[in-house]
Amino acid sequence: MQRFSLLFIAILLLTLPFASAEDWPRFRGPDGAGVASGTPSLPIQWSPEANLDWKTALPGSGVSSPIVVGQKVFVTCYSGYGLDRDNPGDLEDLVRHLVCVDLESGKVLWQKNLKAELPEDPYTGIGVTAHGYASHTPASDGKHVYAFFGKSGVHAFDLEGNALWHAEVGKESDPTKWGSSSSPVLHDDTLIITASAESQAIIGFDKATGQERWRQEAEGLDGMWGTPTLVKIDDTRTDLVMCVAKELWGLDPNNGKLRWYAEATGAEQSYASVIALGKRIYAVTGRGGGSVAIEAGGSGDISDTGTLWTGSTSGSFGSPVSHRGKLYSVAQGVVTILDAETGDKIDQVRLKGAEQTGGRFGSLDYASPLVVGDSLFYLNGSGQMFVFDMDGDFQQVAVNRVTSDKESFGGSPAVSDGRLILRSDKNLYCIKDKGETVSPTELSREEDVANTDTGDENQSARPGGERGGQSGGRWDPASFFSGRDANKDGKLTADELTGTPMVDRLDQLDKDGDQAITQEEFTSGMSTLFAGGRGGGDRGGDRGGDRGGDRGGDRGGDRGGDRGGDRGGRGGDRGGRGGGSGGGGNRGGQGEDSRPDRPQRPQMAP
């Protein structure tokens, strides 16, 4: 009888659905850190002909990342609108897709097509045109899958594709009209959504019913695109940690209230997600905001008591990764390695053989690095995967492609059961060690790393390895400013801008008339210039900078004054970005003018 009972229990456990240790159920894996454990080793080299297990066409574009649950891969896409910068089409034709693919074969098992709920931000400027309308990575608890589509809300399905519930999060637009990209996070039975653009809110939903359990609204969520991280403080407490403009926040995931905050970075915008090693939180911010380590926990303002170190190393869109006491961050074609304990810079290594893709903004490198065993994998926007050996000296050992076609790769890779899953704007790819060999690729060139600036004043980096392929770079205002600021006085003069198109913009960017441009003036001015973008056919003509002036005006300075101190700069910057608020007519999202007054931070926990 006892043997029968044990056998029955064993069979029952085997048939219950649950998230496997091999699953990759959310953005950057089980804990959001971009580290794969318990999986067979991946191949070091591949090509369109070697170690490519399967390739599946997707119904549309997107920069969200794939996830893996059991034997199923999930990825989001969009179609119908916003696929061509010069002729985006009609917003009413925008459709979002959730696609389920068999991990073994690449066969599409099911696909959900969800018509967009208007209003929506138009396809103009440099934000939406870069990432489109499928930026949030799905999340799964092993039984259900949750997809967040911005103003179209949150959709829940079971793993067979049956719709469970749909919930709204808001219809507002952020000042830049770039939309949001923060991915869903699951904590116990609560699904947490960061609707920074849609309602300046963090919202907790009952994952089974979609009922809203709590909501915290804060103006400080503007300019935040990273995904929060759950950090275990002790056996009774877990904090939800995120990096916003100039600050790190630690929230109670049970009610969204703010437990602690630290004024720790110089970044006016926060693209990347934080990572955690135990209770230590690490952030590498973009736009010259620097890097920081914080000891999570406590309450209230922990800026002084919780800050362990700060550094000058800045990143870009991708989040950092850790391995054996070191932090690795990739920006502008350079891997920067920091000592996690002290923040000291250990090394900088150039992505050897990276292609220059050109274009107005170059290739946008959204993906974050991935660690599998003692190897680091990094995917750039043009589809090159750089592989580094992390055991001993950090050396580049390969650079690979899955296709020779021109495709854009914006999502971070997923890993499961010895397979590497990549998504482009056209296809989903599975890489697996099939025992096939690839001929070494000769370097097309080796460029001096001095031509690449990640925001550090004294940057030098060594070439990455023996093999290479080719890079994607992008034009970044912060990097341009740092590279042109010859005397490092924090200003650009006509002499320093000579030879660039910006010299003709000096008078336009120089707000105080001192014949020099500060970094704040430059960043604000660039946001205004770029936010105008290109319109969508006959509907786009006057959406750009001219209308931005009407809406930007004095708003930035007035709002900045209310916040005091260095936050005045943020207000001014928002005024300058008014150009992005022009588009869309009655179909565009609600602009900044329609946002209700909200506190700078969420409600403090008792």
C-alpha positions in Angstrom: 0.0 0.0 0.0 2.8 2.4 0.9 4.6 1.6 -2.4 1.4 2.3 -4.3 1.0 5.6 -2.6 4.5 6.7 -3.3 4.2 5.6 -6.9 0.9 7.6 -7.2 2.5 10.7 -5.7 5.5 10.4 -8.1 3.2 10.1 -11.1 1.2 13.1 -9.9 4.3 15.2 -9.5 5.5 14.3 -13.0 2.2 15.4 -14.6 1.9 18.7 -12.8 2.9 21.7 -14.9 5.6 23.9 -13.3 8.5 26.0 -14.4 11.5 23.8 -15.1 15.1 24.6 -14.1 15.8 24.7 -17.8 13.1 27.3 -18.5 13.9 30.9 -19.5 10.6 32.3 -18.3 11.1 36.1 -18.4 13.4 38.8 -19.6 17.0 37.8 -19.1 16.1 34.4 -17.6 14.8 33.1 -14.2 16.2 35.9 -12.1 16.6 38.6 -14.7 20.4 38.5 -14.4 21.3 37.0 -17.9 23.1 34.0 -16.5 22.2 30.5 -17.7 22.9 27.6 -15.3 22.1 23.9 -15.5 22.1 23.8 -19.3 24.3 21.8 -21.6 27.1 23.8 -23.2 26.4 25.9 -26.3 28.4 25.9 -29.5 31.1 28.5 -29.8 30.8 28.9 -33.5 27.9 28.8 -35.9 26.8 30.1 -39.3 23.7 29.9 -41.6 25.0 26.5 -42.6 26.4 25.1 -39.3 24.9 24.5 -35.9 21.7 26.3 -36.9 19.0 23.9 -35.7 16.0 25.7 -37.2 14.7 29.0 -38.5 11.0 30.2 -38.3 9.5 33.2 -40.0 7.8 35.6 -37.7 4.5 37.5 -38.5 6.1 40.9 -37.8 8.9 42.9 -36.2 9.8 43.6 -32.6 12.7 44.0 -30.1 11.2 41.9 -27.3 13.2 38.9 -26.2 12.0 35.3 -26.6 11.2 33.2 -23.5 11.2 29.4 -23.1 8.7 27.4 -21.1 9.0 23.6 -21.2 9.2 22.7 -24.9 7.6 26.0 -26.0 9.1 29.3 -27.1 7.1 32.5 -26.9 7.8 35.8 -28.6 5.9 39.0 -29.4 5.7 40.9 -32.7 3.8 43.6 -34.4 2.6 44.2 -38.0 0.3 46.3 -40.1 1.8 49.7 -39.2 5.2 51.2 -38.5 7.4 48.9 -40.5 8.7 51.7 -42.9 10.0 55.0 -41.6 9.0 56.9 -44.8 5.6 55.2 -45.2 4.4 53.8 -41.9 0.8 53.3 -42.9 -2.3 53.8 -40.9 -2.4 53.3 -37.1 -5.7 51.6 -37.3 -4.0 48.7 -39.0 -1.6 48.0 -36.1 -1.7 44.4 -34.8 0.2 42.8 -32.0 1.1 39.1 -32.1 2.0 36.5 -29.4 3.6 33.5 -31.2 4.2 30.0 -29.6 6.8 27.9 -31.3 7.9 24.3 -30.6 11.4 24.3 -29.2 12.4 21.0 -30.9 11.2 21.7 -34.4 10.6 25.4 -34.7 7.0 24.7 -35.8 4.5 27.4 -35.0 2.0 25.8 -32.5 -0.3 28.8 -32.2 -0.4 32.5 -32.8 -2.6 35.2 -31.3 -3.3 38.4 -33.3 -4.5 41.3 -31.2 -5.7 44.5 -32.8 -4.1 47.5 -31.2 -6.3 49.6 -28.9 -6.0 53.3 -29.9 -4.9 55.9 -29.2 -1.3 54.9 -29.8 2.0 56.9 -30.3 2.6 57.5 -34.0 5.6 56.2 -35.8 7.8 59.3 -35.7 10.9 60.6 -34.0 13.8 58.4 -32.9 12.0 56.3 -30.2 9.2 54.4 -31.7 10.9 54.2 -35.1 13.8 52.5 -33.4 12.0 49.8 -31.4 8.4 49.7 -32.8 5.4 48.3 -31.0 6.6 45.0 -29.5 9.3 45.9 -26.9 8.1 44.1 -23.7 9.3 40.5 -23.2 6.5 38.1 -22.1 6.7 36.3 -18.7 5.4 32.9 -17.6 4.8 31.0 -14.4 5.0 27.7 -16.1 1.3 27.4 -16.6 0.4 30.7 -18.2 2.0 33.3 -20.4 1.6 37.1 -19.9 2.2 39.6 -22.7 2.3 43.4 -22.1 1.5 45.6 -25.2 1.7 49.1 -23.8 -1.5 51.1 -24.3 -3.2 47.9 -25.5 -2.8 46.5 -22.0 -1.9 43.1 -20.6 -3.1 39.8 -22.1 -3.0 36.4 -20.3 -3.2 33.0 -22.0 -2.7 29.5 -21.0 0.1 27.5 -22.7 -2.3 26.2 -25.3 -3.3 29.7 -26.4 -6.6 30.0 -24.6 -7.3 33.6 -23.6 -7.7 34.1 -19.8 -8.0 37.8 -19.2 -7.1 41.3 -20.4 -6.4 44.3 -18.3 -5.8 48.0 -19.1 -2.9 50.0 -17.7 -3.5 53.5 -19.2 -3.5 55.5 -22.5 -1.1 58.3 -21.7 2.2 59.1 -23.5 5.6 59.9 -22.0 7.1 63.3 -22.9 9.3 61.8 -25.6 6.5 59.6 -27.0 9.0 56.7 -27.0 6.6 54.3 -25.3 7.5 51.9 -22.6 9.6 48.7 -22.7 9.8 47.3 -19.1 8.8 43.7 -19.1 6.4 41.9 -16.7 7.7 40.4 -13.5 6.0 37.7 -11.4 6.1 37.7 -7.6 4.2 34.9 -5.9 0.6 35.2 -7.4 1.0 38.8 -8.5 2.0 40.0 -12.0 3.8 43.3 -11.8 3.6 45.7 -14.7 5.7 48.9 -15.0 3.5 51.2 -17.2 5.9 54.2 -17.1 4.7 55.8 -20.3 1.0 54.7 -20.2 0.2 56.0 -16.7 3.4 56.7 -14.7 2.5 53.7 -12.7 3.6 50.4 -11.3 0.6 48.0 -11.1 0.1 44.6 -9.4 -2.4 42.3 -10.9 -3.8 39.0 -9.6 -2.1 36.7 -12.1 -5.1 34.3 -12.2 -7.9 36.8 -12.7 -6.3 40.0 -13.9 -7.9 42.0 -11.1 -5.8 45.0 -10.1 -4.5 44.5 -6.6 -2.5 47.7 -6.2 -1.2 50.7 -8.1 1.5 53.2 -7.3 1.9 56.3 -9.5 5.0 58.5 -9.7 6.3 61.1 -12.0 9.8 59.8 -11.5 8.9 56.8 -13.8 9.3 59.1 -16.8 12.4 58.2 -18.7 12.6 54.6 -17.2 12.7 51.7 -19.7 14.4 48.9 -17.6 12.8 45.9 -16.0 12.6 45.7 -12.2 14.5 43.0 -10.3 13.3 41.0 -7.3 16.0 40.9 -4.5 15.7 38.7 -1.5 16.6 40.7 1.6 15.9 38.0 4.2 13.6 35.1 4.7 10.6 37.4 5.3 11.3 40.3 2.9 11.8 40.7 -0.9 12.4 44.1 -2.6 11.4 45.0 -6.1 14.4 47.1 -7.3 14.5 49.4 -10.3 16.7 52.2 -11.7 14.9 55.4 -12.6 16.3 58.8 -13.6 19.1 59.6 -11.1 17.8 57.2 -8.5 17.4 53.6 -7.5 14.2 52.5 -5.8 13.3 49.5 -3.6 9.6 48.7 -3.5 7.4 46.3 -1.6 6.2 43.9 -4.3 3.1 43.2 -2.2 1.7 46.7 -2.5 4.1 48.7 -4.6 5.0 51.2 -1.9 8.5 52.6 -1.7 10.7 51.1 1.0 13.9 52.9 0.2 15.5 55.1 -2.5 19.0 56.3 -3.3 20.1 59.3 -5.3 22.9 57.4 -6.9 23.3 58.1 -10.6 23.7 61.0 -12.9 21.5 59.6 -15.7 18.5 61.7 -16.8 17.1 58.5 -18.4 17.3 54.9 -17.4 17.4 52.3 -20.2 19.0 49.3 -18.6 17.9 47.0 -15.8 19.8 46.5 -12.5 21.3 43.1 -11.5 21.7 41.7 -8.0 24.4 39.7 -6.3 22.8 38.8 -3.0 21.6 42.1 -1.5 24.0 44.1 -3.6 22.5 46.0 -6.5 24.5 47.1 -9.5 23.4 49.6 -12.2 25.4 50.7 -15.2 23.4 53.6 -16.7 23.5 55.3 -20.1 24.1 58.8 -21.3 27.1 59.4 -19.1 25.2 58.6 -15.9 27.9 56.3 -14.6 27.7 53.1 -12.5 26.8 52.4 -8.9 26.6 49.7 -6.3 23.9 49.8 -3.6 23.3 47.6 -0.6 19.6 47.0 -0.8 17.4 47.0 2.3 16.6 49.5 5.0 14.1 52.3 4.6 13.8 55.9 3.5 16.7 57.7 1.9 19.7 55.4 1.9 21.8 57.5 -0.5 24.6 57.9 2.0 24.3 54.7 4.1 23.6 52.3 1.2 25.9 53.5 -1.6 29.0 51.2 -1.7 30.7 52.8 -4.7 30.1 55.0 -7.7 32.1 55.0 -11.0 32.3 56.8 -14.3 31.7 53.7 -16.5 28.5 54.2 -18.5 26.6 51.7 -20.6 23.9 52.0 -23.2 20.6 50.1 -23.7 21.8 46.7 -22.6 22.0 45.6 -18.9 25.2 44.4 -17.3 26.0 40.8 -16.3 28.2 39.3 -13.5 30.6 36.4 -13.3 33.0 35.4 -10.6 33.0 38.8 -8.8 33.2 40.9 -12.0 30.7 43.0 -13.8 30.6 43.1 -17.6 28.9 45.9 -19.6 28.9 46.5 -23.3 28.5 49.9 -25.0 29.7 51.4 -28.2 31.5 48.3 -29.3 33.6 47.9 -26.0 33.2 45.4 -23.2 34.1 47.1 -19.9 35.0 44.9 -16.9 34.6 46.2 -13.4 35.5 44.7 -10.0 32.1 44.1 -8.4 33.5 44.7 -4.9 35.2 48.1 -5.5 33.9 49.4 -8.8 37.5 49.6 -10.1 37.9 49.2 -13.9 39.8 46.0 -14.6 39.9 46.0 -18.4 38.2 47.2 -21.6 38.1 45.0 -24.6 37.0 46.0 -28.1 34.5 43.8 -30.0 37.0 42.7 -32.6 35.9 42.8 -36.2 32.5 44.6 -35.7 30.8 45.9 -38.8 29.9 49.5 -39.2 26.3 49.5 -40.3 26.0 53.2 -41.0 22.6 54.9 -41.3 21.4 58.0 -39.5 21.6 56.5 -36.1 23.6 53.4 -36.9 22.6 50.1 -35.4 20.8 50.2 -32.1 22.3 47.6 -29.8 19.5 46.8 -27.4 20.5 43.2 -26.4 22.2 42.5 -23.1 25.2 40.2 -22.7 24.6 36.6 -21.6 26.8 34.3 -19.5 26.7 30.5 -20.1 29.4 28.6 -18.1 32.6 30.4 -18.7 31.5 32.1 -21.9 30.1 35.5 -22.5 27.8 35.9 -25.5 26.9 39.4 -26.9 24.5 40.1 -29.8 24.7 43.4 -31.5 21.9 45.0 -33.5 23.2 43.8 -36.9 23.1 40.2 -35.8 26.7 39.5 -34.9 27.1 37.3 -31.9 30.5 37.8 -30.2 31.8 35.0 -28.0 34.4 35.5 -25.2 36.2 33.0 -23.0 35.9 34.3 -19.4 38.2 31.6 -17.9 41.5 33.4 -17.3 42.2 36.3 -19.7 39.0 37.7 -21.2 39.5 36.8 -24.9 37.2 36.9 -27.9 37.1 33.5 -29.5 34.5 33.9 -32.2 32.0 36.1 -33.9 29.0 34.4 -35.6 25.9 35.1 -37.7 22.8 33.1 -38.2 21.9 34.8 -41.5 23.6 36.7 -44.3 20.4 38.6 -44.9 20.0 42.2 -43.6 18.0 41.8 -40.4 17.8 43.7 -37.2 18.3 42.0 -33.9 16.9 43.8 -30.9 16.0 41.1 -28.4 18.3 39.5 -25.8 18.9 35.8 -26.4 17.2 33.0 -24.5 18.8 29.8 -23.4 17.3 26.4 -22.6 18.5 22.8 -22.8 21.6 23.5 -24.8 19.8 25.7 -27.2 20.3 29.4 -27.9 17.2 31.3 -29.2 17.6 34.5 -31.1 14.9 36.8 -32.6 15.3 39.3 -35.4 12.7 41.6 -37.0 11.9 38.8 -39.4 12.8 35.4 -38.0 13.2 33.3 -34.9 16.4 31.2 -34.8 17.6 28.2 -32.7 21.3 27.4 -32.4 22.4 24.0 -31.1 25.7 22.1 -31.0 25.3 19.6 -33.9 28.9 18.8 -34.1 29.4 21.0 -37.2 32.4 23.1 -37.7 32.7 26.6 -39.0 35.7 28.0 -40.9 37.4 30.9 -39.0 36.3 34.3 -40.2 39.1 36.7 -41.1 38.9 40.1 -39.6 37.9 42.8 -42.1 39.8 45.4 -40.1 41.0 46.3 -36.6 40.1 49.8 -35.6 41.7 51.7 -32.8 39.4 51.7 -29.9 40.1 55.4 -29.4 37.5 56.0 -32.1 34.9 54.6 -29.8 33.9 56.5 -26.7 31.8 55.0 -23.9 31.7 58.2 -21.8 34.9 57.6 -19.8 37.5 60.3 -20.1 40.6 58.1 -20.2 39.3 55.1 -22.2 41.7 52.6 -23.7 40.8 49.1 -24.7 42.6 46.1 -26.1 41.4 44.2 -29.2 39.1 41.3 -28.3 40.5 38.1 -29.8 41.9 36.1 -32.7 38.7 36.0 -34.8 36.2 38.5 -35.6 33.3 39.6 -37.8 32.0 43.0 -38.0 30.0 46.0 -35.4 27.0 47.9 -35.1 27.4 51.4 -33.8 24.9 54.1 -33.1 25.2 57.9 -32.9 24.8 58.8 -29.2 24.6 62.4 -28.1 26.4 61.8 -24.8 29.3 60.0 -26.5 29.5 62.7 -29.2 29.6 65.5 -26.5 32.3 63.7 -24.5 34.4 63.0 -27.6 34.3 66.7 -28.8 34.9 68.3 -25.4 38.6 68.6 -26.0 39.5 70.5 -22.8 36.9 68.6 -20.7 35.3 71.7 -19.3 31.8 70.4 -19.8 31.1 72.8 -22.7 31.4 72.7 -26.5 32.5 75.8 -28.5 32.5 76.5 -32.2 36.1 75.5 -32.5 35.3 72.1 -30.9 32.3 71.6 -33.2 34.2 72.5 -36.4 33.9 69.9 -39.0 30.6 68.6 -37.7 27.0 69.5 -38.7 26.5 70.7 -35.1 28.6 73.8 -35.7 25.7 75.2 -37.7 23.3 74.5 -34.8 25.4 76.4 -32.2 23.1 79.4 -31.9 20.0 77.1 -31.8 21.5 74.9 -29.0 23.1 77.7 -27.0 20.2 78.7 -24.7 22.0 81.1 -22.5 23.9 82.9 -25.2 27.4 82.4 -23.9 28.7 81.0 -27.2 29.2 77.5 -25.7 26.9 74.5 -25.2 26.6 72.7 -21.9 25.9 69.0 -21.9 22.4 69.8 -20.6 21.8 72.2 -23.5 23.2 69.7 -26.0 21.1 66.7 -24.8 17.9 68.8 -24.6 18.5 70.3 -28.0 19.2 66.9 -29.6 16.0 65.5 -28.1 14.1 68.4 -29.7 15.7 68.0 -33.1 15.3 64.2 -33.2 11.8 64.1 -31.8 10.5 65.8 -34.9 11.3 62.7 -37.0 9.6 61.9 -40.2 5.9 61.8 -40.5 3.7 59.0 -41.9 2.8 60.1 -45.4 0.3 62.9 -45.7 -0.5 62.7 -42.0 3.0 63.3 -40.8 4.0 66.6 -42.3 3.7 69.0 -39.4 4.1 66.6 -36.5 7.7 67.5 -35.7 9.7 70.3 -34.2 7.5 73.2 -35.1 4.7 71.9 -33.0 7.1 70.9 -30.3 7.8 74.5 -29.6 4.2 75.1 -28.9 4.1 72.4 -26.3 7.5 72.5 -24.9 7.7 76.2 -24.1 8.1 77.2 -20.5 6.7 74.0 -19.2 10.2 72.4 -18.6 11.6 75.2 -16.6 8.4 75.7 -14.5 8.3 72.0 -13.6 11.9 71.8 -12.9 11.7 74.7 -10.5 9.0 72.8 -8.5 11.4 69.9 -8.0 14.3 72.0 -6.9 18.0 71.6 -7.2 19.4 69.5 -10.0 15.9 68.3 -10.9 15.3 71.6 -12.6 17.5 70.2 -15.4 15.1 67.4 -15.9 12.2 69.7 -16.2 14.0 71.9 -18.8 15.0 68.8 -20.7 11.3 67.8 -20.9 10.3 71.1 -22.2 12.9 70.8 -25.0 11.5 67.5 -26.0 8.2 68.9 -26.8 8.7 68.2 -30.5 7.8 64.6 -29.9 4.4 65.5 -28.6 3.1 66.9 -31.8 2.1 63.8 -33.7 -0.9 61.6 -34.0 -3.9 64.0 -34.1 -6.8 62.4 -32.3 -5.2 59.0 -32.7 -2.0 59.7 -30.8 -1.6 58.9 -27.2 -2.5 61.5 -24.5 0.4 64.0 -24.3 2.2 65.3 -21.3 -0.3 68.1 -21.0 -3.0 65.6 -20.1 -1.0 63.8 -17.4 -2.5 64.4 -13.9 -0.2 65.8 -11.2 1.6 62.9 -9.4 4.3 62.7 -6.7 7.9 62.3 -7.7 8.2 58.9 -6.0 5.7 56.2 -5.1 4.0 56.3 -1.7 6.4 55.5 1.1 5.9 52.3 3.0 5.3 52.7 6.7 
